[in-house]
Amino acid sequence: MTGQAGRTDVGFFQVGVGDDRYRDEDGEDVAVPSEQFTVARVRHPVFEQSTIGAIYTRRATSEDAMGFAPETGHTFGVDMQLATRHFLGDKNAEVELFAVANSNVDPDADKSLNDLSARGLRLNFPNDIWSGHVSYREFGADYDPQAGFVRRNNFRRVEPRINWQPRPAWIKQIRQLGFGLQYRHLVAMDTGVPEEREWEMELLGIAFESGDNVSVELTRRFEELYDMFEVSDGVDIFPGGYTVQRYSVGGYTAGRRKISVYGGVEWGGFWDGSSTEVDVRATFRPNAGVSVGASVGYNDVDLPRGAFSANVYELETEWDPTPDVSAIVQVQYDDVSERVGVFARLRWIVRPGSNIFLVYRHNWENRGAGLFDNRNLVTISQGASFKLNYTYRL
């Protein structure tokens, strides 16, 4: 359910997932119990451009074959956005705040509210010519929304950024230039030890009146690694502190052209070695509503313990015969896993808010000598789904 009650935006989901069974990598039969998910969201406007809101989520898992069921997980959050277009007379300014916490799903462990919660503040100055922001976030070590995910825990992070984007009227071909500087500093909450420091500099960005764009960037990054991991077969990255400097140059042509291209190259340090990444994409639009695109991603890595390359190839076609019907087909292959994947989707907008989707997925693994010579494609997964979305307006 979505909509408005008076001036208040309201959203609510109740989702049930049935039980299932699958075989793991060791061939063992694994049972997955059924679950119930609840998500509720409200947001209310205040003043001229501001809002306050709240969110609640719940995840409940049924008993497994042994009669065990984990604790039901609850998450509560509040947020506020204060915005004005009259800052310093005629400038835009925003203040964003949020706080969220989840229940303790491990009753045998004593966890504080500080560990079970996350909070943040962001000051934003979104204006033409000069813009910028500064944000601060804290994520507790045990913050874990059961009906969501967290990319990283146990950190404090501050991140300021400033941009200068002048419009040189004396150069008719250029719409806007771009220069920017961003800094990120991240420390562990429990120890205060710095785990990340990054300077990201946009040395030059050019947006042309034609819609084309080019950019040049420099990044200097420090990262503390605590655990060893294998970046490629037989090539390990060891724990320690790593400082790297990377450069990138990229650009793209306007999407209105019959043939549009994108290209980018990035090179520099990679852990205790170096790497070069090249991405190229071309899209052909022979007629209105039809496009065919192909892209190649090339990665060449050189480390003290070995060198390797990893490349990704993709082909995508899209057809929009009418404003209400669209079809897309994607084919992708990478030469590391040697897997080929196909994704196809048909969407029909029956009426605004009501849609029909048909989706098909198929993945193969090449167990032969090569993809184009002596290949042996074996199906590793495939599936099809039908989705009907119907909106009833009260």
Buried (B, 14 or more C-beta within 10 A) or exposed (E): EEEEEEEEBBEEEEEEBEEEEEEEEEEEEEEEBEBBBBBBBBBBBEEEBBBBBBBBBBBBBEEEEEEEEBBBBBBBBBBBBBBBEEEEEEBBBBBBBBBBBBBBBEEEEEBEEBBBBBBBBBBBBEBEEEBBBBBBBBBBBBBBBBBBEEEEBBBBBBBBBBBBBEEEEEEEEBBBBBBBBBBBBBBBBEEEEBBBBBBBBBBEBBBBEEBBBBBBBBBBBBBBBEEEEEBBEEBEBEEEEBEBEBEBBBBBBEEEBEEBBBBBBBBBBBBBBBBBBBBBBBBBBEEEEEBBBBBEBBBBBEBEEBBBBBBBBBBBBBBBEEEEBBBBBBBBBBBEEBBBBBBBBBBBBEEEEEBBEBBBBBBBBBEEEEBEEEBEBEEEEEEEEEEEEEEEEE
